[in-house]
Amino acid sequence: MRNELYSYSPITSRPPLAFPNGARLAFYVGLNIEHFRIDMPFPGVGSIPDPLSYGWRDYGNRVGVWRLMELFDEVGIRPSAIINSDVCTEYPQIIEAGVQRDWAWVAHGQTNSVFQAAMADEEPEVEARFLKEMFAALDDSLPARPRGWLGPGLSETFATAGMLADHGVDYLLDWCCDDQPFPLNVPGMLSVPYSLDVNDFVLFVSTPGLSGPDYERIVLDQFEQLLEDSATTGRVLALPVHTFIAGQPFRAKYLKRVLREITSTPEVWVCTSDDIADHYRAVRDDLAGAAESG
C-alpha cells in the first residue's frame, strides 16, 4: 500500500526556509496534559483499578503541570498545550491557568486511554462521533478551537486527517518524519514537526536508568546539530514534555537548563506550533515559486 497522505520530498532539494527576524531555528515546547481513565489500566496491567500506573500519571495533573507552569513563566515559554478533551472537565483549573497565560492549544483526543487507531476497524461514524464530542468539550472551555492535532499515542486512522480538516484543524503533529513543515495531501492541512527522539516519555520510559543530566545532554545535542544544519535552511526543534515525566522534581531543573540554553541563542525563534504553521503558510507560495524557477 502506498502512502497517499504525503509525497516524498528530500530536504536537500527544497528552497531555503527562513524564519522571522533572521532566525534559523524555530523552537516550541509541546506540553502534553493528559487524562487516563481509572477503569482502563495501563497496557499490560490487568488489574482495575491500577494504583501504580494511574497514580504515577495523575501526579502530572495534581503537581507536575504546576511545577512546569512556574518553570515556563520563569523562562518565558508559551507552550503548545496538547490536551485530551477530558482534561477540560476533569481538571478545569489547569485550563483556566493556561488560558490566563495565552497558551496555544492542540487537540489530543478525548483521553490517552483510547488511541485513535483503535477505531480503524469501526464504522466511520464511530470516529466522527468521537471527534465531534471531543471538539464540543474543547469549544466549551477554550477561547478558540485548537487548530492543531496530536493523536493519543500519535495514532490515526486513514480517515482521521480528512475528518479533522472538516472540524477546522489545519496541521498535524503525528508525522515525525521531517525537520520542516510540509503540506499533506488533504486540502489545507500541514504536517508540523514533532519529535519522538527527544520526547521525555520515550526517553525516560524506554531507557531505564536515564538521568536528568543524560536528558539535558541528549536535548542539547539535538539542538546543536539542528542549529548547525539550519545554516543552509530553517529547521524546527520540537520539545515534547509530559507533566508526569518532566514535571517530576528530580528532572525539572534539567529541563530548565535546556530551555535557558536554547531560548538565549540569538538564531532561535521561540514560538508555538500554531506560529510555525502560520509562518509556513505565509511563505509557502514563495517557496513553491523558488522551487519551480530552480
Secondary structure by P-SEA (a helix, b strand, c coil): cccccbbbbbccccccccccccccbbbbbbbbbbccccccccccccccccaaaaaaaacccccaaaaaaaaaaaacccccccccaaaaaacaaaaaaaaaabbbbbbccccccccccccccccaaaaaaaaaaaaaaaaacccccccbbbccccccccaaaaaaaaaccccccccccccbbbbccccccccccccccccaaaaaaacccccaaaaaaaaaaaaaaaaaaaccbbbbbbbbbbcccccccccaaaaaaaaaaaaaccccccccaaaaaaaaaaaaaaaaaaaaac
